[in-house]
Amino acid sequence: MHASEFDEAWEDDFSATEREEQELGQFILDCPIRDMEPPAAVVVPESASIGTVIQVMLDRGLGAVLVQREGRTVGIFTERDVLRRVVLTGISQETPLRDIMTSDPETLGIDDSVGFALNRMIIGGFRHIPVTDDSGRAVGVLSQRDMVAFVVSLLPSRILNLPPEPHLEAHSEDGG
Protein backbone atom coordinates (compact mmCIF):
# COMPACT_ATOMS: atom_id res chain seq x y z
CA MET A 1 0.00 0.00 0.00
CA HIS A 2 1.36 3.42 -0.97
CA ALA A 3 1.41 6.42 1.36
CA SER A 4 -0.74 9.33 0.31
CA GLU A 5 0.69 12.80 -0.36
CA PHE A 6 -0.79 13.84 2.99
CA ASP A 7 1.09 11.09 4.82
CA GLU A 8 4.34 11.99 3.06
CA ALA A 9 3.92 15.67 3.97
CA TRP A 10 3.22 14.71 7.57
CA GLU A 11 6.39 12.62 7.71
CA ASP A 12 8.44 15.55 6.36
CA ASP A 13 7.01 17.87 9.02
CA PHE A 14 7.67 15.31 11.74
CA SER A 15 11.31 14.98 10.67
CA ALA A 16 11.71 18.76 10.81
CA THR A 17 10.23 18.77 14.31
CA GLU A 18 12.52 15.96 15.40
CA ARG A 19 15.51 17.78 13.94
CA GLU A 20 14.50 20.99 15.72
CA GLU A 21 14.18 19.13 19.04
CA GLN A 22 17.59 17.52 18.56
CA GLU A 23 19.17 20.90 17.81
CA LEU A 24 17.50 22.41 20.87
CA GLY A 25 18.69 19.54 23.05
CA GLN A 26 22.23 19.91 21.75
CA PHE A 27 22.11 23.67 22.37
CA ILE A 28 21.07 23.09 26.00
CA LEU A 29 23.85 20.54 26.42
CA ASP A 30 26.47 22.90 24.97
CA CYS A 31 25.32 26.33 26.21
CA PRO A 32 27.39 27.59 29.17
CA ILE A 33 25.66 28.89 32.28
CA ARG A 34 27.47 32.18 31.63
CA ASP A 35 25.13 32.78 28.66
CA MET A 36 22.11 32.55 30.97
CA GLU A 37 23.47 35.51 32.95
CA PRO A 38 22.53 34.01 36.33
CA PRO A 39 21.35 36.49 38.98
CA ALA A 40 24.05 37.78 41.31
CA ALA A 41 24.39 35.99 44.60
CA VAL A 42 23.11 37.71 47.71
CA VAL A 43 25.64 37.02 50.43
CA VAL A 44 25.13 37.12 54.20
CA PRO A 45 27.58 36.49 57.04
CA GLU A 46 27.31 33.20 58.91
CA SER A 47 26.80 35.15 62.12
CA ALA A 48 23.56 36.78 60.86
CA SER A 49 20.43 35.74 62.72
CA ILE A 50 17.90 33.48 61.04
CA GLY A 51 15.20 36.12 61.42
CA THR A 52 17.32 38.82 59.77
CA VAL A 53 18.16 36.58 56.83
CA ILE A 54 14.56 35.48 56.35
CA GLN A 55 13.57 39.15 56.22
CA VAL A 56 16.26 39.82 53.58
CA MET A 57 14.92 36.91 51.54
CA LEU A 58 11.36 38.21 51.82
CA ASP A 59 12.30 41.80 51.01
CA ARG A 60 14.27 40.81 47.91
CA GLY A 61 12.05 37.94 46.78
CA LEU A 62 14.85 35.40 47.09
CA GLY A 63 14.66 31.65 47.42
CA ALA A 64 18.27 31.35 48.60
CA VAL A 65 21.24 33.30 49.94
CA LEU A 66 24.87 32.31 50.15
CA VAL A 67 26.56 32.28 53.53
CA GLN A 68 30.12 33.54 53.85
CA ARG A 69 32.91 33.50 56.38
CA GLU A 70 35.93 35.74 55.80
CA GLY A 71 34.93 36.30 52.16
CA ARG A 72 34.60 32.58 51.40
CA THR A 73 31.30 30.83 50.68
CA VAL A 74 30.72 28.24 53.39
CA GLY A 75 27.02 27.52 52.99
CA ILE A 76 23.65 28.18 51.44
CA PHE A 77 20.36 28.98 53.16
CA THR A 78 17.18 28.34 51.20
CA GLU A 79 13.44 28.61 51.60
CA ARG A 80 13.45 24.83 52.02
CA ASP A 81 15.76 25.31 55.03
CA VAL A 82 13.30 27.83 56.44
CA LEU A 83 10.51 25.26 56.31
CA ARG A 84 12.44 22.22 57.46
CA ARG A 85 14.95 23.65 59.89
CA VAL A 86 13.21 26.73 61.26
CA VAL A 87 9.44 26.33 61.11
CA LEU A 88 9.27 22.61 61.86
CA THR A 89 11.77 22.75 64.72
CA GLY A 90 10.62 26.01 66.28
CA ILE A 91 14.23 27.18 66.58
CA SER A 92 14.74 30.76 67.79
CA GLN A 93 14.91 33.40 65.07
CA GLU A 94 17.93 34.80 66.90
CA THR A 95 19.96 31.65 66.17
CA PRO A 96 22.97 32.36 63.95
CA LEU A 97 22.74 31.08 60.40
CA ARG A 98 25.87 28.93 60.80
CA ASP A 99 23.84 26.59 63.07
CA ILE A 100 21.27 25.63 60.43
CA MET A 101 22.64 26.47 56.96
CA THR A 102 23.51 23.78 54.44
CA SER A 103 27.29 23.67 54.74
CA ASP A 104 29.71 23.30 51.85
CA PRO A 105 27.08 23.25 49.09
CA GLU A 106 27.76 21.72 45.71
CA THR A 107 28.52 24.40 43.12
CA LEU A 108 28.54 24.82 39.36
CA GLY A 109 31.17 26.63 37.34
CA ILE A 110 30.10 29.62 35.24
CA ASP A 111 31.31 27.75 32.13
CA ASP A 112 29.56 24.46 32.95
CA SER A 113 26.79 23.67 30.50
CA VAL A 114 23.10 24.31 31.12
CA GLY A 115 22.53 20.59 30.51
CA PHE A 116 25.04 19.72 33.25
CA ALA A 117 23.33 22.21 35.59
CA LEU A 118 19.96 20.57 34.93
CA ASN A 119 21.50 17.18 35.61
CA ARG A 120 23.07 18.27 38.91
CA MET A 121 19.86 19.94 40.08
CA ILE A 122 17.73 16.90 39.25
CA ILE A 123 20.15 14.28 40.58
CA GLY A 124 20.95 16.31 43.73
CA GLY A 125 17.36 17.44 44.33
CA PHE A 126 18.52 21.07 44.39
CA ARG A 127 16.17 24.00 43.80
CA HIS A 128 19.08 26.45 44.06
CA ILE A 129 22.76 25.95 43.36
CA PRO A 130 25.65 28.42 43.66
CA VAL A 131 27.60 29.35 40.53
CA THR A 132 31.30 30.14 40.80
CA ASP A 133 33.84 31.81 38.51
CA ASP A 134 37.23 30.37 37.53
CA SER A 135 38.76 31.41 40.86
CA GLY A 136 35.99 29.70 42.86
CA ARG A 137 34.35 32.99 43.90
CA ALA A 138 30.54 32.79 44.05
CA VAL A 139 29.05 34.92 41.28
CA GLY A 140 25.43 33.82 41.33
CA VAL A 141 22.77 31.38 42.41
CA LEU A 142 20.93 29.41 39.76
CA SER A 143 17.35 28.41 40.56
CA GLN A 144 14.92 25.99 38.97
CA ARG A 145 12.88 29.04 37.99
CA ASP A 146 15.91 30.42 36.10
CA MET A 147 16.27 27.11 34.28
CA VAL A 148 12.60 27.03 33.28
CA ALA A 149 12.74 30.66 32.11
CA PHE A 150 15.79 29.83 29.99
CA VAL A 151 14.09 26.87 28.30
CA VAL A 152 10.93 28.95 27.74
CA SER A 153 13.08 31.66 26.12
CA LEU A 154 14.21 29.05 23.59
CA LEU A 155 10.63 27.97 22.80
CA PRO A 156 8.52 31.10 23.32
CA SER A 157 5.99 30.50 20.55
CA ARG A 158 5.36 26.92 21.65
CA ILE A 159 5.06 27.59 25.37
CA LEU A 160 3.69 31.11 25.68
CA ASN A 161 0.92 30.44 23.13
CA LEU A 162 -0.52 27.42 24.91
CA PRO A 163 -4.18 27.77 25.83
CA PRO A 164 -4.76 28.77 29.45
CA GLU A 165 -6.57 25.52 30.23
CA PRO A 166 -5.49 22.91 27.65
CA HIS A 167 -7.49 20.10 29.29
CA LEU A 168 -10.79 21.85 28.47
CA GLU A 169 -12.49 20.94 25.21
CA ALA A 170 -15.02 22.88 23.19
CA HIS A 171 -18.55 21.49 23.38
CA SER A 172 -19.48 22.74 19.91
CA GLU A 173 -17.80 24.06 16.75
CA ASP A 174 -18.14 27.68 17.88
CA GLY A 175 -16.36 26.92 21.16
CA GLY A 176 -19.44 26.93 23.41
Rosetta constraint file for C-alpha pairs under 8 A:
AtomPair CA 3 CA 7 HARMONIC 5.82 0.50
AtomPair CA 3 CA 8 HARMONIC 6.52 0.50
AtomPair CA 4 CA 8 HARMONIC 6.36 0.50
AtomPair CA 5 CA 9 HARMONIC 6.12 0.50
AtomPair CA 6 CA 10 HARMONIC 6.15 0.50
AtomPair CA 7 CA 11 HARMONIC 6.23 0.50
AtomPair CA 8 CA 12 HARMONIC 6.35 0.50
AtomPair CA 9 CA 13 HARMONIC 6.32 0.50
AtomPair CA 10 CA 14 HARMONIC 6.13 0.50
AtomPair CA 11 CA 15 HARMONIC 6.20 0.50
AtomPair CA 12 CA 16 HARMONIC 6.38 0.50
AtomPair CA 13 CA 17 HARMONIC 6.26 0.50
AtomPair CA 14 CA 18 HARMONIC 6.11 0.50
AtomPair CA 15 CA 19 HARMONIC 6.02 0.50
AtomPair CA 16 CA 20 HARMONIC 6.07 0.50
AtomPair CA 17 CA 21 HARMONIC 6.17 0.50
AtomPair CA 18 CA 22 HARMONIC 6.18 0.50
AtomPair CA 19 CA 23 HARMONIC 6.17 0.50
AtomPair CA 20 CA 24 HARMONIC 6.12 0.50
AtomPair CA 21 CA 25 HARMONIC 6.05 0.50
AtomPair CA 22 CA 26 HARMONIC 6.12 0.50
AtomPair CA 23 CA 27 HARMONIC 6.09 0.50
AtomPair CA 24 CA 28 HARMONIC 6.29 0.50
AtomPair CA 24 CA 154 HARMONIC 7.89 0.50
AtomPair CA 25 CA 29 HARMONIC 6.25 0.50
AtomPair CA 26 CA 30 HARMONIC 6.11 0.50
AtomPair CA 27 CA 31 HARMONIC 5.67 0.50
AtomPair CA 28 CA 113 HARMONIC 7.30 0.50
AtomPair CA 28 CA 114 HARMONIC 5.64 0.50
AtomPair CA 28 CA 115 HARMONIC 5.36 0.50
AtomPair CA 29 CA 113 HARMONIC 5.91 0.50
AtomPair CA 29 CA 114 HARMONIC 6.07 0.50
AtomPair CA 29 CA 115 HARMONIC 4.29 0.50
AtomPair CA 29 CA 116 HARMONIC 6.97 0.50
AtomPair CA 30 CA 113 HARMONIC 5.59 0.50
AtomPair CA 30 CA 114 HARMONIC 7.15 0.50
AtomPair CA 30 CA 115 HARMONIC 7.18 0.50
AtomPair CA 31 CA 35 HARMONIC 6.91 0.50
AtomPair CA 31 CA 113 HARMONIC 5.26 0.50
AtomPair CA 31 CA 114 HARMONIC 5.76 0.50
AtomPair CA 31 CA 115 HARMONIC 7.69 0.50
AtomPair CA 32 CA 36 HARMONIC 7.47 0.50
AtomPair CA 32 CA 110 HARMONIC 6.96 0.50
AtomPair CA 32 CA 111 HARMONIC 4.92 0.50
AtomPair CA 32 CA 112 HARMONIC 5.37 0.50
AtomPair CA 32 CA 113 HARMONIC 4.19 0.50
AtomPair CA 32 CA 114 HARMONIC 5.75 0.50
AtomPair CA 33 CA 37 HARMONIC 7.00 0.50
AtomPair CA 33 CA 38 HARMONIC 7.24 0.50
AtomPair CA 33 CA 109 HARMONIC 7.82 0.50
AtomPair CA 33 CA 110 HARMONIC 5.39 0.50
AtomPair CA 33 CA 111 HARMONIC 5.76 0.50
AtomPair CA 33 CA 112 HARMONIC 5.94 0.50
AtomPair CA 33 CA 113 HARMONIC 5.63 0.50
AtomPair CA 33 CA 114 HARMONIC 5.37 0.50
AtomPair CA 33 CA 117 HARMONIC 7.81 0.50
AtomPair CA 34 CA 38 HARMONIC 7.06 0.50
AtomPair CA 34 CA 110 HARMONIC 5.16 0.50
AtomPair CA 34 CA 111 HARMONIC 5.89 0.50
AtomPair CA 36 CA 150 HARMONIC 6.95 0.50
AtomPair CA 38 CA 140 HARMONIC 5.78 0.50
AtomPair CA 38 CA 141 HARMONIC 6.62 0.50
AtomPair CA 38 CA 142 HARMONIC 5.96 0.50
AtomPair CA 38 CA 146 HARMONIC 7.53 0.50
AtomPair CA 39 CA 140 HARMONIC 5.42 0.50
AtomPair CA 39 CA 141 HARMONIC 6.31 0.50
AtomPair CA 39 CA 142 HARMONIC 7.14 0.50
AtomPair CA 40 CA 139 HARMONIC 5.76 0.50
AtomPair CA 40 CA 140 HARMONIC 4.20 0.50
AtomPair CA 40 CA 141 HARMONIC 6.62 0.50
AtomPair CA 41 CA 65 HARMONIC 6.76 0.50
AtomPair CA 41 CA 66 HARMONIC 6.68 0.50
AtomPair CA 41 CA 130 HARMONIC 7.73 0.50
AtomPair CA 41 CA 138 HARMONIC 6.95 0.50
AtomPair CA 41 CA 139 HARMONIC 5.83 0.50
AtomPair CA 41 CA 140 HARMONIC 4.06 0.50
AtomPair CA 41 CA 141 HARMONIC 5.35 0.50
AtomPair CA 42 CA 65 HARMONIC 5.28 0.50
AtomPair CA 42 CA 66 HARMONIC 6.18 0.50
AtomPair CA 42 CA 140 HARMONIC 7.82 0.50
AtomPair CA 43 CA 65 HARMONIC 5.78 0.50
AtomPair CA 43 CA 66 HARMONIC 4.78 0.50
AtomPair CA 43 CA 67 HARMONIC 5.74 0.50
AtomPair CA 43 CA 68 HARMONIC 6.62 0.50
AtomPair CA 44 CA 48 HARMONIC 6.85 0.50
AtomPair CA 44 CA 53 HARMONIC 7.46 0.50
AtomPair CA 44 CA 65 HARMONIC 6.92 0.50
AtomPair CA 44 CA 66 HARMONIC 6.29 0.50
AtomPair CA 44 CA 67 HARMONIC 5.09 0.50
AtomPair CA 44 CA 68 HARMONIC 6.15 0.50
AtomPair CA 45 CA 67 HARMONIC 5.58 0.50
AtomPair CA 45 CA 68 HARMONIC 5.03 0.50
AtomPair CA 45 CA 69 HARMONIC 6.14 0.50
AtomPair CA 45 CA 97 HARMONIC 7.99 0.50
AtomPair CA 46 CA 67 HARMONIC 5.50 0.50
AtomPair CA 46 CA 68 HARMONIC 5.80 0.50
AtomPair CA 46 CA 69 HARMONIC 6.15 0.50
AtomPair CA 46 CA 96 HARMONIC 6.71 0.50
AtomPair CA 46 CA 97 HARMONIC 5.25 0.50
AtomPair CA 46 CA 98 HARMONIC 4.89 0.50
AtomPair CA 47 CA 96 HARMONIC 5.08 0.50
AtomPair CA 47 CA 97 HARMONIC 6.00 0.50
AtomPair CA 47 CA 98 HARMONIC 6.43 0.50
AtomPair CA 48 CA 52 HARMONIC 6.67 0.50
AtomPair CA 48 CA 53 HARMONIC 6.74 0.50
AtomPair CA 48 CA 96 HARMONIC 5.42 0.50
AtomPair CA 48 CA 97 HARMONIC 5.77 0.50
AtomPair CA 49 CA 53 HARMONIC 6.37 0.50
AtomPair CA 49 CA 93 HARMONIC 6.45 0.50
AtomPair CA 49 CA 94 HARMONIC 4.96 0.50
AtomPair CA 49 CA 95 HARMONIC 5.37 0.50
AtomPair CA 49 CA 96 HARMONIC 4.40 0.50
AtomPair CA 49 CA 97 HARMONIC 5.70 0.50
AtomPair CA 50 CA 54 HARMONIC 6.10 0.50
AtomPair CA 50 CA 92 HARMONIC 7.94 0.50
AtomPair CA 50 CA 93 HARMONIC 5.03 0.50
AtomPair CA 50 CA 94 HARMONIC 6.02 0.50
AtomPair CA 50 CA 95 HARMONIC 5.83 0.50
AtomPair CA 50 CA 96 HARMONIC 5.95 0.50
AtomPair CA 50 CA 97 HARMONIC 5.43 0.50
AtomPair CA 51 CA 55 HARMONIC 6.24 0.50
AtomPair CA 51 CA 93 HARMONIC 4.56 0.50
AtomPair CA 51 CA 94 HARMONIC 6.27 0.50
AtomPair CA 52 CA 56 HARMONIC 6.35 0.50
AtomPair CA 52 CA 93 HARMONIC 7.96 0.50
AtomPair CA 53 CA 57 HARMONIC 6.21 0.50
AtomPair CA 53 CA 97 HARMONIC 7.99 0.50
AtomPair CA 54 CA 58 HARMONIC 6.18 0.50
AtomPair CA 54 CA 82 HARMONIC 7.75 0.50
AtomPair CA 55 CA 59 HARMONIC 5.98 0.50
AtomPair CA 56 CA 60 HARMONIC 6.09 0.50
AtomPair CA 56 CA 62 HARMONIC 7.98 0.50
AtomPair CA 57 CA 61 HARMONIC 5.66 0.50
AtomPair CA 57 CA 62 HARMONIC 4.70 0.50
AtomPair CA 57 CA 63 HARMONIC 6.69 0.50
AtomPair CA 57 CA 64 HARMONIC 7.12 0.50
AtomPair CA 57 CA 65 HARMONIC 7.45 0.50
AtomPair CA 58 CA 62 HARMONIC 6.52 0.50
AtomPair CA 63 CA 78 HARMONIC 5.62 0.50
AtomPair CA 63 CA 79 HARMONIC 5.31 0.50
AtomPair CA 63 CA 128 HARMONIC 7.60 0.50
AtomPair CA 64 CA 76 HARMONIC 6.86 0.50
AtomPair CA 64 CA 77 HARMONIC 5.56 0.50
AtomPair CA 64 CA 78 HARMONIC 4.13 0.50
AtomPair CA 64 CA 79 HARMONIC 6.31 0.50
AtomPair CA 64 CA 128 HARMONIC 6.73 0.50
AtomPair CA 64 CA 141 HARMONIC 7.66 0.50
AtomPair CA 65 CA 76 HARMONIC 5.85 0.50
AtomPair CA 65 CA 77 HARMONIC 5.46 0.50
AtomPair CA 65 CA 78 HARMONIC 6.52 0.50
AtomPair CA 65 CA 141 HARMONIC 7.92 0.50
AtomPair CA 66 CA 73 HARMONIC 6.62 0.50
AtomPair CA 66 CA 74 HARMONIC 7.83 0.50
AtomPair CA 66 CA 75 HARMONIC 5.97 0.50
AtomPair CA 66 CA 76 HARMONIC 4.49 0.50
AtomPair CA 66 CA 77 HARMONIC 6.37 0.50
AtomPair CA 66 CA 130 HARMONIC 7.61 0.50
AtomPair CA 67 CA 73 HARMONIC 5.72 0.50
AtomPair CA 67 CA 74 HARMONIC 5.81 0.50
AtomPair CA 67 CA 75 HARMONIC 4.81 0.50
AtomPair CA 67 CA 76 HARMONIC 5.44 0.50
AtomPair CA 67 CA 77 HARMONIC 7.03 0.50
AtomPair CA 67 CA 97 HARMONIC 7.95 0.50
AtomPair CA 67 CA 101 HARMONIC 7.79 0.50
AtomPair CA 68 CA 72 HARMONIC 5.19 0.50
AtomPair CA 68 CA 73 HARMONIC 4.33 0.50
AtomPair CA 68 CA 74 HARMONIC 5.36 0.50
AtomPair CA 68 CA 75 HARMONIC 6.83 0.50
AtomPair CA 69 CA 73 HARMONIC 6.49 0.50
AtomPair CA 69 CA 74 HARMONIC 6.44 0.50
AtomPair CA 72 CA 137 HARMONIC 7.52 0.50
AtomPair CA 73 CA 104 HARMONIC 7.79 0.50
AtomPair CA 73 CA 137 HARMONIC 7.75 0.50
AtomPair CA 73 CA 138 HARMONIC 6.96 0.50
AtomPair CA 74 CA 103 HARMONIC 5.87 0.50
AtomPair CA 74 CA 104 HARMONIC 5.27 0.50
AtomPair CA 74 CA 105 HARMONIC 7.53 0.50
AtomPair CA 75 CA 101 HARMONIC 6.01 0.50
AtomPair CA 75 CA 102 HARMONIC 5.33 0.50
AtomPair CA 75 CA 103 HARMONIC 4.24 0.50
AtomPair CA 75 CA 104 HARMONIC 5.13 0.50
AtomPair CA 75 CA 105 HARMONIC 5.78 0.50
AtomPair CA 76 CA 101 HARMONIC 5.87 0.50
AtomPair CA 76 CA 102 HARMONIC 5.33 0.50
AtomPair CA 76 CA 103 HARMONIC 6.67 0.50
AtomPair CA 76 CA 104 HARMONIC 7.80 0.50
AtomPair CA 76 CA 105 HARMONIC 6.45 0.50
AtomPair CA 77 CA 81 HARMONIC 6.17 0.50
AtomPair CA 77 CA 82 HARMONIC 7.88 0.50
AtomPair CA 77 CA 97 HARMONIC 7.90 0.50
AtomPair CA 77 CA 101 HARMONIC 5.08 0.50
AtomPair CA 77 CA 102 HARMONIC 6.21 0.50
AtomPair CA 78 CA 82 HARMONIC 6.55 0.50
AtomPair CA 78 CA 128 HARMONIC 7.62 0.50
AtomPair CA 79 CA 83 HARMONIC 6.48 0.50
AtomPair CA 80 CA 84 HARMONIC 6.12 0.50
AtomPair CA 81 CA 85 HARMONIC 5.20 0.50
AtomPair CA 81 CA 86 HARMONIC 6.88 0.50
AtomPair CA 81 CA 100 HARMONIC 7.71 0.50
AtomPair CA 81 CA 101 HARMONIC 7.23 0.50
AtomPair CA 81 CA 102 HARMONIC 7.92 0.50
AtomPair CA 82 CA 86 HARMONIC 4.94 0.50
AtomPair CA 82 CA 87 HARMONIC 6.23 0.50
AtomPair CA 83 CA 87 HARMONIC 5.03 0.50
AtomPair CA 83 CA 88 HARMONIC 6.27 0.50
AtomPair CA 84 CA 88 HARMONIC 5.43 0.50
AtomPair CA 84 CA 89 HARMONIC 7.30 0.50
AtomPair CA 85 CA 89 HARMONIC 5.84 0.50
AtomPair CA 85 CA 91 HARMONIC 7.60 0.50
AtomPair CA 85 CA 100 HARMONIC 6.64 0.50
AtomPair CA 86 CA 90 HARMONIC 5.70 0.50
AtomPair CA 86 CA 91 HARMONIC 5.43 0.50
AtomPair CA 86 CA 92 HARMONIC 7.82 0.50
AtomPair CA 86 CA 93 HARMONIC 7.87 0.50
AtomPair CA 87 CA 91 HARMONIC 7.32 0.50
AtomPair CA 91 CA 95 HARMONIC 7.28 0.50
AtomPair CA 95 CA 99 HARMONIC 7.09 0.50
AtomPair CA 96 CA 100 HARMONIC 7.78 0.50
AtomPair CA 97 CA 101 HARMONIC 5.75 0.50
AtomPair CA 105 CA 129 HARMONIC 7.67 0.50
AtomPair CA 105 CA 130 HARMONIC 7.63 0.50
AtomPair CA 106 CA 129 HARMONIC 6.96 0.50
AtomPair CA 106 CA 130 HARMONIC 7.31 0.50
AtomPair CA 107 CA 129 HARMONIC 5.97 0.50
AtomPair CA 107 CA 130 HARMONIC 4.96 0.50
AtomPair CA 107 CA 131 HARMONIC 5.65 0.50
AtomPair CA 107 CA 132 HARMONIC 6.79 0.50
AtomPair CA 108 CA 112 HARMONIC 6.50 0.50
AtomPair CA 108 CA 117 HARMONIC 6.94 0.50
AtomPair CA 108 CA 129 HARMONIC 7.12 0.50
AtomPair CA 108 CA 130 HARMONIC 6.31 0.50
AtomPair CA 108 CA 131 HARMONIC 4.77 0.50
AtomPair CA 108 CA 132 HARMONIC 6.16 0.50
AtomPair CA 109 CA 131 HARMONIC 5.51 0.50
AtomPair CA 109 CA 132 HARMONIC 4.93 0.50
AtomPair CA 109 CA 133 HARMONIC 5.94 0.50
AtomPair CA 109 CA 134 HARMONIC 7.12 0.50
AtomPair CA 109 CA 136 HARMONIC 7.95 0.50
AtomPair CA 110 CA 131 HARMONIC 5.86 0.50
AtomPair CA 110 CA 132 HARMONIC 5.70 0.50
AtomPair CA 110 CA 133 HARMONIC 5.43 0.50
AtomPair CA 110 CA 134 HARMONIC 7.52 0.50
AtomPair CA 111 CA 133 HARMONIC 7.98 0.50
AtomPair CA 112 CA 116 HARMONIC 6.56 0.50
AtomPair CA 112 CA 117 HARMONIC 7.13 0.50
AtomPair CA 113 CA 117 HARMONIC 6.33 0.50
AtomPair CA 114 CA 118 HARMONIC 6.20 0.50
AtomPair CA 115 CA 119 HARMONIC 6.22 0.50
AtomPair CA 116 CA 120 HARMONIC 6.17 0.50
AtomPair CA 117 CA 121 HARMONIC 6.10 0.50
AtomPair CA 118 CA 122 HARMONIC 6.09 0.50
AtomPair CA 118 CA 147 HARMONIC 7.53 0.50
AtomPair CA 119 CA 123 HARMONIC 5.91 0.50
AtomPair CA 120 CA 124 HARMONIC 5.62 0.50
AtomPair CA 120 CA 125 HARMONIC 7.91 0.50
AtomPair CA 120 CA 126 HARMONIC 7.65 0.50
AtomPair CA 121 CA 125 HARMONIC 5.53 0.50
AtomPair CA 121 CA 126 HARMONIC 4.66 0.50
AtomPair CA 121 CA 127 HARMONIC 6.63 0.50
AtomPair CA 121 CA 128 HARMONIC 7.67 0.50
AtomPair CA 121 CA 129 HARMONIC 7.43 0.50
AtomPair CA 121 CA 144 HARMONIC 7.89 0.50
AtomPair CA 122 CA 126 HARMONIC 6.67 0.50
AtomPair CA 127 CA 143 HARMONIC 5.60 0.50
AtomPair CA 127 CA 144 HARMONIC 5.38 0.50
AtomPair CA 128 CA 141 HARMONIC 6.39 0.50
AtomPair CA 128 CA 142 HARMONIC 5.54 0.50
AtomPair CA 128 CA 143 HARMONIC 4.37 0.50
AtomPair CA 128 CA 144 HARMONIC 6.59 0.50
AtomPair CA 129 CA 141 HARMONIC 5.52 0.50
AtomPair CA 129 CA 142 HARMONIC 5.31 0.50
AtomPair CA 129 CA 143 HARMONIC 6.56 0.50
AtomPair CA 130 CA 138 HARMONIC 6.57 0.50
AtomPair CA 130 CA 139 HARMONIC 7.72 0.50
AtomPair CA 130 CA 140 HARMONIC 5.89 0.50
AtomPair CA 130 CA 141 HARMONIC 4.32 0.50
AtomPair CA 130 CA 142 HARMONIC 6.20 0.50
AtomPair CA 131 CA 138 HARMONIC 5.74 0.50
AtomPair CA 131 CA 139 HARMONIC 5.81 0.50
AtomPair CA 131 CA 140 HARMONIC 5.03 0.50
AtomPair CA 131 CA 141 HARMONIC 5.56 0.50
AtomPair CA 131 CA 142 HARMONIC 6.72 0.50
AtomPair CA 132 CA 136 HARMONIC 5.14 0.50
AtomPair CA 132 CA 137 HARMONIC 5.20 0.50
AtomPair CA 132 CA 138 HARMONIC 4.27 0.50
AtomPair CA 132 CA 139 HARMONIC 5.30 0.50
AtomPair CA 132 CA 140 HARMONIC 6.95 0.50
AtomPair CA 133 CA 137 HARMONIC 5.54 0.50
AtomPair CA 133 CA 138 HARMONIC 6.52 0.50
AtomPair CA 133 CA 139 HARMONIC 6.35 0.50
AtomPair CA 142 CA 146 HARMONIC 6.29 0.50
AtomPair CA 142 CA 147 HARMONIC 7.55 0.50
AtomPair CA 143 CA 147 HARMONIC 6.50 0.50
AtomPair CA 144 CA 148 HARMONIC 6.23 0.50
AtomPair CA 145 CA 149 HARMONIC 6.10 0.50
AtomPair CA 146 CA 150 HARMONIC 6.14 0.50
AtomPair CA 147 CA 151 HARMONIC 6.38 0.50
AtomPair CA 148 CA 152 HARMONIC 6.10 0.50
AtomPair CA 149 CA 153 HARMONIC 6.09 0.50
AtomPair CA 150 CA 154 HARMONIC 6.63 0.50
AtomPair CA 151 CA 155 HARMONIC 6.59 0.50
AtomPair CA 152 CA 156 HARMONIC 5.48 0.50
AtomPair CA 152 CA 159 HARMONIC 6.48 0.50
AtomPair CA 152 CA 160 HARMONIC 7.84 0.50
AtomPair CA 155 CA 159 HARMONIC 6.15 0.50
AtomPair CA 156 CA 160 HARMONIC 5.38 0.50
AtomPair CA 156 CA 161 HARMONIC 7.63 0.50
AtomPair CA 157 CA 161 HARMONIC 5.69 0.50
AtomPair CA 158 CA 162 HARMONIC 6.74 0.50
AtomPair CA 162 CA 166 HARMONIC 7.25 0.50
AtomPair CA 170 CA 174 HARMONIC 7.80 0.50
AtomPair CA 170 CA 175 HARMONIC 4.72 0.50
AtomPair CA 170 CA 176 HARMONIC 6.00 0.50
AtomPair CA 171 CA 175 HARMONIC 6.27 0.50
AtomPair CA 171 CA 176 HARMONIC 5.52 0.50
AtomPair CA 172 CA 176 HARMONIC 5.46 0.50
